[in-house]
Amino acid sequence: MDCLCTCNMASDDITILDTDSCKIVNTYKLSENEKRIGPHGICSIEKRIFTANRYSRGISIIDLENEKKLNINIGVSCTDIAGFGERLFILCGDSNNIIVYNNKNYEIESLIPCGNLPHSIWIEKEKRIILTSNLFDDSLTVINLDNYNDIKKINVGVYPMSVVTTTDNDYVLVCESNIGMECNGSLSIVSMKNFKVINRVTVSKSPMDMYYDGKKCYVSNFADGIISVIDVQKWELVDEINVGGMPRGIIGDKDSLYICDSYNDSLIIVDVKDYTKKTIPIGKEPMRIAKIITL
């Protein structure tokens, strides 16, 4: 079955949802005592789930085959995590580094400097680059995946929250949140040829995350409960979906969007054809969401 997993920051747990039945199939508690863990970022590789934790100085690993759980201390204020091959790439907001962690021998291999307070990470496998969005210096960092060299800095808009590459890998989409400001946020597009912002479209208030399906980009706006729909080819805002709450992490699967509502502690499922929605209660303050291909 195809499943999704969410990391729930306030309840220190992971929720797993079967997308066919739209039912919760399991919940994994991450904390082992009264200390907070605060899972903030999540990814899944080879029947294992990994979270980057804001409060516990590291990451958590859930092995879905044997139901084992492991908490590992590797850095302070971890905000996001991505995997490639046998390595995990974890953003450490305290040291402004990417921690390269070997998931086979459980060792830290390298530290890669990035921008000030990195918030999200994206790995582009074909171009073999790592991208991070850095909140406090309004930038993206571009790193060679093979040797961790050729580090470039791209200046973008205020408080970039999330970053993804387009299908052709020639462009990068960036959620510029403008969080805490009176003005709306924006979605910008960066050329990978000259590493500059070449266009920008205004979305709604405090965009946090996005899902790009190859044609459209769906942006979750935390401050007003709106999902902005952008036609990436025309580069224009074509629709808005009012889902309410405080939407954060967003992902798509088949004909549905799955949105973490951190205010109502729920997962919102939206049909992209007619925008009908259903809501499923999950853990407290869900932050981000990832796919699990096969359980």
C-alpha positions, 0 to 999 in steps of 0.5 A: 500500500502507498502511505504518507508520514507526518512529523508532529512537532508538539506531540513528538510522534510520527503518523502514517496514513494509508492514501488508498483508505485515507486511514491512519495505520500507525503512530510512532512515539519518538520521545523516550522520556519527558524531554521534548524532541520536536520533529521538524523535518522528515524523509523516508528511505527503504522502509525507514523513516527519518526525522530532524529534531529541533529540541533533542540535538539530533535525528530519529530513525524508525525501522518499519520492518522490525518496528525499532526506534533509534534516537541519535545525537548529532547536532543542535536544532536540526530543521530538515533532512534528506537522503541519497544513497547511504547518506543522510543530509541534515540541516543544523540550524545552530551551526549553520551546517549540513551534517553528512551522516552515513546511515550504514555505519552510523557515523558523521562523515562531513560538515558542509557550511551553508547559509544562516539558519537553514530551514529546508533541503532539496537534493537534485539527483540528476544535476547532483546538487544540494540546495538549502533555503536559509532564513536569516540571510535570505539566500539559497546555498548550492552544493555539489553532491559528489564532492561538497565543493562548488558552493554558491550563494543565491540571493532571494526574497525575505525568509525563504522557507522551502525550495524545489527544482522544476521537472527539467532541472533548469529552474528552482522554485522558492517560497519567500515567506515575508513572515512577520511582515504586512505584505504577502509572500511570493514564489520566485523562480531561479535560473540554474544557468546564472543563479539569479531570480528571473521572475516572481509571483505574489501568493498569500500570507506566509508561504511555508511549503509547496508541492510541484507536480510538473505543471502547477505549484501548490503553495501552503500559506501558513497565516491565512489558510490558503493554498495558492495554485501557480501555473509554472509555465505561464508563471501566474496565480491561477487559483486559490483553495481555502482550506483554513487552519495553518497549513504547513507541509504539503505533498501530492499523490495521484489526484489529491493534496495532503496538507499538514494543518498545525493549528487544528492538529490534522491532515487536510486532504483536497481533491485537486479536481473539484477542491472538495476536502476531508480532514483527519485528526493526527498528532499535535502541530504537524510540520512536514509530510513525506511519501513512503512508497511501500510498507 
